[in-house]
Amino acid sequence: MHCRREKTGGRREDRFRAVTHQFSRREFLRLASIAVLTPTLRHAQQRRALFYGRVIFVYATIYSRPSVLAPTGTVHELETILPIYAEVRGEDETAYNKRWYETDGGYIHSTNVQPVLDQPNKPRAALAPSLGELTVPFADALAEPKTKSPRVYRLYFSTTHWVQKSLIDDQGNVWHELIDDRFDDLYYVPATAIRFIPPDELSPLSPNVGDKQIHLDTTDQTITALENGRPVFSTRISSGGSFTDSATGAVKDFRTPLGKYAVHRKRPSRHMAAGDGAADDAYDLPGVPWVSYFNGGIAIHGTYWHNDFGRPWSHGCINLLSQDAKWFYRWTTPAVPSDAELVDAEGTVVTVV
């Protein structure tokens, strides 16, 4: 699944002064105290959800049992938000991904949905450029800090972004101004969608361990962290794959290169994009979280556009659930200060087999 860019505008610092103003700490505290956080989810739930699932394909089918051979029920469209009540093992023992979710009306295969939370935030001022993450299923990034402004991107749960400053419009709506780290554009999201990440959440893990290594197995589709040769964490991945161009029939090989490397660059957020937007292999993905490069532009990073770990999916990078990518980002060296956009230094050894 690829995201396509809808519209971008030039960076013009003064363009919104007529309709917005930066506001004081006192104003923020007042707004926070009276803010009504309207849930983004408006459906009747049978029982309390463990989390939610955002449908990430054009449509996704509900089954009466956790099996593609079971009778089907409701078909949900792209971006539908479903309550997830339980995670269950599928009936097909030959499937590489046996994870299913119980939801209203039956079961949905995990491939079809991004696991998300819905946790709006009280407005809080960005007193300096600050790193934040999206804590709602999705939020539209707009060209101007106005509710009827054109959409530039749709941003998704777990993406990370640098907040330049915070503003309030004439209607009393609070906005965060985001800077696009790839195109240098500015866009605006409701302040309730972004949580600022405190420095203690980014502190290094196991900083006193001298021998850290990563083992990437592209056959088993797993990543394992080793401390002094002992596994301390392992999870499923999606490595690079080979894909057939639907227009030309040509096979494009994006398999992750095998070999021994080292983490050499890290950043907490990156807008990843390639292609002209029309090709099968084009992609445009703002806010990719927790990026640890180990072979040129090939990196370990979080993923929000698919939930199909256990088979090759990427253009060479190592796709992980965002929370797992964050763990590796904190665990590997070089360490990244909480206020740093980028660190270049050789660190943890990565072996790809």
C-alpha positions as CSV (number, residue, x, y, z in Angstrom):
1,M,0.0,0.0,0.0
2,H,1.4,3.4,-1.0
3,C,0.4,6.8,0.1
4,R,0.3,9.5,-2.5
5,R,1.0,13.1,-2.0
6,E,-2.1,15.3,-2.6
7,K,-0.8,18.8,-2.4
8,T,2.1,20.7,-1.0
9,G,2.8,24.4,-0.6
10,G,5.9,26.4,-0.3
11,R,7.3,27.3,3.1
12,R,6.1,30.8,3.9
13,E,6.6,31.7,7.6
14,D,4.2,34.7,7.7
15,R,1.4,33.4,5.5
16,F,-1.1,32.8,8.4
17,R,-0.6,35.8,10.7
18,A,-4.0,37.2,9.6
19,V,-6.0,34.3,10.8
20,T,-3.9,32.9,13.6
21,H,-1.7,33.9,16.5
22,Q,0.8,32.1,18.7
23,F,-0.6,31.9,22.2
24,S,0.8,32.2,25.7
25,R,1.2,29.4,28.2
26,R,-1.7,30.9,30.1
27,E,-4.0,30.6,27.0
28,F,-2.9,27.0,26.5
29,L,-3.7,26.1,30.1
30,R,-7.1,27.7,29.8
31,L,-7.8,25.8,26.6
32,A,-6.6,22.6,28.0
33,S,-8.8,22.9,31.1
34,I,-12.0,23.4,29.0
35,A,-11.1,21.3,26.0
36,V,-13.7,18.6,25.2
37,L,-11.9,15.7,23.6
38,T,-14.3,14.3,21.1
39,P,-13.7,10.6,20.3
40,T,-12.9,9.9,16.7
41,L,-14.8,6.6,17.0
42,R,-18.5,6.8,16.7
43,H,-20.0,3.3,16.7
44,A,-21.8,1.1,19.1
45,Q,-19.4,-1.5,20.7
46,Q,-20.5,-4.8,22.0
47,R,-17.9,-4.7,24.7
48,R,-14.7,-2.9,25.7
49,A,-12.1,-2.9,23.0
50,L,-8.5,-3.9,23.7
51,F,-7.5,-1.6,20.9
52,Y,-8.7,-0.6,17.4
53,G,-8.0,-1.6,13.8
54,R,-7.8,0.8,10.9
55,V,-8.6,-0.9,7.6
56,I,-5.6,-0.4,5.3
57,F,-6.9,-1.9,2.1
58,V,-9.7,-0.8,-0.3
59,Y,-12.0,-3.3,1.5
60,A,-11.7,-6.0,4.2
61,T,-14.0,-8.9,4.9
62,I,-15.4,-10.1,8.2
63,Y,-15.6,-13.9,8.6
64,S,-17.7,-15.9,11.0
65,R,-14.6,-17.8,12.2
66,P,-10.9,-17.0,12.0
67,S,-10.5,-18.7,8.6
68,V,-10.8,-17.6,5.0
69,L,-12.9,-20.7,4.4
70,A,-15.5,-19.5,6.9
71,P,-18.8,-17.8,5.8
72,T,-18.3,-14.1,5.2
73,G,-20.1,-11.1,6.6
74,T,-19.7,-7.4,6.5
75,V,-17.2,-5.9,4.1
76,H,-15.5,-2.7,5.4
77,E,-14.0,0.0,3.4
78,L,-10.6,1.7,3.6
79,E,-10.0,3.8,6.8
80,T,-12.9,2.2,8.7
81,I,-12.0,2.0,12.4
82,L,-13.0,-1.3,14.0
83,P,-13.0,-2.3,17.7
84,I,-10.7,-5.2,18.4
85,Y,-11.8,-7.4,21.4
86,A,-9.3,-10.2,21.2
87,E,-6.3,-11.6,19.2
88,V,-6.8,-15.2,18.2
89,R,-4.9,-17.9,16.3
90,G,-6.3,-18.7,12.9
91,E,-7.6,-22.2,11.9
92,D,-5.3,-22.5,8.8
93,E,-2.1,-24.1,10.2
94,T,-0.3,-23.6,6.9
95,A,-0.6,-19.8,6.9
96,Y,2.6,-17.8,7.7
97,N,0.5,-15.3,9.5
98,K,-2.0,-17.0,11.8
99,R,-3.0,-13.8,13.7
100,W,-6.7,-12.9,13.5
101,Y,-8.7,-10.2,15.4
102,E,-12.1,-10.6,16.9
103,T,-14.3,-7.6,16.1
104,D,-18.0,-6.7,15.8
105,G,-19.7,-9.4,13.7
106,G,-16.9,-11.9,13.6
107,Y,-13.2,-12.0,12.8
108,I,-10.8,-10.1,10.5
109,H,-7.3,-11.2,9.4
110,S,-4.6,-9.0,10.9
111,T,-3.2,-8.3,7.4
112,N,-6.1,-6.0,6.7
113,V,-5.8,-3.6,9.6
114,Q,-3.3,-1.4,11.4
115,P,-3.5,-1.8,15.2
116,V,-4.2,1.7,16.6
117,L,-5.3,3.5,19.7
118,D,-7.6,6.5,20.0
119,Q,-6.0,8.8,22.6
120,P,-6.7,12.5,22.0
121,N,-4.4,14.9,23.8
122,K,-5.1,18.1,25.7
123,P,-3.6,21.1,23.8
124,R,0.0,21.8,24.8
125,A,2.3,24.5,23.5
126,A,5.4,23.6,21.6
127,L,7.8,26.1,23.2
128,A,10.6,24.9,20.9
129,P,10.8,22.4,18.1
130,S,9.6,19.2,19.7
131,L,9.2,15.6,18.6
132,G,5.6,14.3,18.7
133,E,3.7,11.2,17.7
134,L,0.2,10.7,16.4
135,T,-2.0,9.0,19.1
136,V,-5.3,8.8,17.2
137,P,-6.1,6.5,14.2
138,F,-5.5,9.3,11.7
139,A,-5.5,13.0,11.3
140,D,-5.5,15.3,8.3
141,A,-2.5,17.6,7.8
142,L,-3.8,20.8,6.2
143,A,-2.1,23.5,4.1
144,E,-3.3,26.2,6.5
145,P,-4.4,26.2,10.2
146,K,-8.1,26.4,9.2
147,T,-10.6,23.6,9.3
148,K,-11.6,24.0,5.7
149,S,-8.1,24.2,4.4
150,P,-7.0,21.7,1.7
151,R,-5.5,18.4,2.9
152,V,-1.8,17.9,2.2
153,Y,-1.5,14.4,3.8
154,R,-3.4,12.1,5.9
155,L,-1.2,11.2,8.9
156,Y,-1.6,7.9,10.7
157,F,-1.3,6.4,14.2
158,S,2.3,6.0,15.5
159,T,3.9,8.3,12.9
160,T,6.4,10.8,14.4
161,H,6.8,14.5,13.5
162,W,8.7,17.6,14.5
163,V,6.4,20.3,15.8
164,Q,7.7,23.8,15.0
165,K,5.2,25.8,17.0
166,S,1.6,25.9,18.1
167,L,-1.2,28.3,17.0
168,I,-4.8,29.1,17.7
169,D,-7.2,30.2,15.0
170,D,-10.1,32.7,15.2
171,Q,-12.5,29.9,16.1
172,G,-10.4,28.8,19.1
173,N,-9.1,25.7,17.5
174,V,-5.5,24.7,18.4
175,W,-3.1,23.6,15.8
176,H,0.5,22.3,15.7
177,E,2.7,23.4,12.8
178,L,4.7,20.5,11.4
179,I,7.9,20.8,9.3
180,D,8.3,18.2,6.6
181,D,11.9,16.9,6.9
182,R,12.1,15.9,3.3
183,F,10.4,18.7,1.3
184,D,10.7,21.5,3.9
185,D,7.0,22.2,3.7
186,L,4.8,23.3,6.6
187,Y,1.4,21.7,7.4
188,Y,-1.0,21.8,10.3
189,V,-2.7,19.2,12.4
190,P,-5.2,19.5,15.3
191,A,-3.2,19.7,18.6
192,T,-5.3,16.9,20.0
193,A,-3.8,14.5,17.6
194,I,-0.2,14.8,18.7
195,R,1.5,13.7,21.9
196,F,4.9,15.2,22.7
197,I,7.4,12.5,23.5
198,P,9.3,13.1,26.8
199,P,13.1,12.7,26.9
200,D,12.9,9.7,29.3
201,E,11.1,7.7,26.6
202,L,14.1,8.1,24.3
203,S,16.9,7.2,26.7
204,P,19.2,4.4,25.6
205,L,18.4,0.8,26.6
206,S,21.2,-1.3,28.1
207,P,23.7,1.5,27.7
208,N,26.4,-0.3,29.6
209,V,26.4,-3.5,27.5
210,G,29.5,-3.4,25.3
211,D,28.7,-6.2,22.8
212,K,25.4,-5.6,21.0
213,Q,24.6,-7.2,17.7
214,I,21.5,-7.5,15.5
215,H,20.8,-10.7,13.6
216,L,18.4,-10.4,10.6
217,D,17.1,-13.6,9.1
218,T,15.4,-12.9,5.8
219,T,14.3,-16.6,5.5
220,D,12.5,-16.8,8.8
221,Q,11.7,-13.0,8.6
222,T,12.9,-12.3,12.1
223,I,15.1,-9.8,13.9
224,T,17.0,-10.6,17.0
225,A,18.9,-8.4,19.4
226,L,22.0,-10.0,21.0
227,E,23.8,-8.9,24.2
228,N,27.2,-10.7,24.6
229,G,25.9,-13.3,22.3
230,R,22.6,-13.9,24.2
231,P,19.2,-13.1,22.6
232,V,17.3,-10.5,24.5
233,F,14.6,-9.6,22.1
234,S,13.2,-11.1,18.8
235,T,10.2,-10.3,16.6
236,R,8.8,-10.7,13.1
237,I,9.8,-8.4,10.3
238,S,9.1,-7.7,6.7
239,S,12.3,-7.4,4.7
240,G,12.8,-6.4,1.1
241,G,11.0,-8.4,-1.6
242,S,10.7,-8.9,-5.4
243,F,7.7,-7.4,-7.2
244,T,6.3,-7.6,-10.7
245,D,5.4,-4.3,-12.4
246,S,1.8,-4.6,-13.5
247,A,2.3,-2.3,-16.5
248,T,5.5,-3.9,-17.9
249,G,5.6,-7.3,-16.3
250,A,9.2,-6.7,-15.3
251,V,10.4,-8.2,-12.0
252,K,11.9,-5.6,-9.7
253,D,14.3,-6.9,-7.1
254,F,14.2,-5.1,-3.8
255,R,15.5,-7.9,-1.6
256,T,17.5,-6.8,1.4
257,P,21.2,-7.4,0.7
258,L,22.9,-10.1,2.7
259,G,26.1,-9.3,4.6
260,K,27.6,-7.7,7.7
261,Y,26.9,-4.0,8.3
262,A,26.7,-1.5,11.2
263,V,24.1,1.1,12.2
264,H,25.6,4.4,10.9
265,R,22.7,6.9,11.0
266,K,19.6,7.3,13.1
267,R,16.7,9.7,13.2
268,P,13.4,9.6,15.0
269,S,11.3,10.6,12.0
270,R,11.7,10.5,8.3
271,H,9.5,11.3,5.3
272,M,10.3,8.5,2.9
273,A,9.3,8.9,-0.8
274,A,10.4,7.5,-4.2
275,G,9.0,7.3,-7.7
276,D,6.7,9.5,-9.7
277,G,3.4,8.6,-8.0
278,A,2.1,6.5,-10.9
279,A,4.5,3.6,-10.9
280,D,3.7,0.4,-8.9
281,D,6.8,0.9,-6.8
282,A,6.2,4.5,-6.0
283,Y,5.6,5.5,-2.4
284,D,5.2,8.6,-0.3
285,L,5.2,8.0,3.5
286,P,5.5,11.0,5.8
287,G,6.4,10.5,9.5
288,V,8.1,7.0,9.3
289,P,9.1,6.5,12.9
290,W,12.3,5.3,14.6
291,V,14.7,4.9,11.7
292,S,18.1,3.2,12.1
293,Y,20.1,3.0,8.9
294,F,22.6,0.2,8.5
295,N,23.4,-0.1,4.8
296,G,23.3,3.1,2.9
297,G,19.6,4.1,2.7
298,I,18.4,0.7,4.0
299,A,17.1,1.0,7.5
300,I,15.2,-0.7,10.4
301,H,12.0,1.4,10.9
302,G,8.4,1.5,12.1
303,T,5.6,0.7,9.7
304,Y,2.0,2.0,9.5
305,W,1.0,1.1,5.9
306,H,0.8,-2.7,6.4
307,N,0.5,-5.2,9.2
308,D,1.7,-8.3,7.3
309,F,4.9,-9.2,9.1
310,G,6.4,-12.6,8.4
311,R,6.9,-12.2,4.7
312,P,8.9,-9.8,2.4
313,W,7.1,-6.5,1.8
314,S,9.5,-3.6,1.5
315,H,11.8,-1.9,-0.9
316,G,14.8,-3.2,1.0
317,C,14.3,-1.8,4.5
318,I,13.3,-3.8,7.5
319,N,9.7,-3.1,8.5
320,L,8.7,-3.5,12.1
321,L,5.7,-2.6,14.3
322,S,6.4,1.0,15.4
323,Q,6.8,0.0,19.0
324,D,9.4,-2.6,18.1
325,A,11.3,-0.2,15.9
326,K,11.4,2.2,18.8
327,W,12.9,-0.5,21.0
328,F,15.7,-1.1,18.5
329,Y,16.2,2.7,18.0
330,R,16.8,3.1,21.7
331,W,18.8,-0.1,22.1
332,T,21.3,0.3,19.3
333,T,24.2,2.7,19.1
334,P,24.8,5.4,18.4
335,A,22.6,7.0,21.0
336,V,20.4,9.9,19.8
337,P,19.7,12.9,22.1
338,S,16.0,13.5,22.5
339,D,16.2,16.9,20.8
340,A,18.3,15.7,17.8
341,E,16.9,15.3,14.3
342,L,19.8,13.1,13.1
343,V,22.9,11.4,14.4
344,D,25.7,10.1,12.1
345,A,28.1,7.6,13.7
346,E,29.0,4.0,13.4
347,G,27.5,1.7,16.0
348,T,25.8,-1.6,16.5
349,V,26.7,-4.5,14.1
350,V,23.9,-5.8,11.9
351,T,24.2,-9.2,10.2
352,V,21.8,-10.1,7.4
353,V,21.4,-13.7,6.4
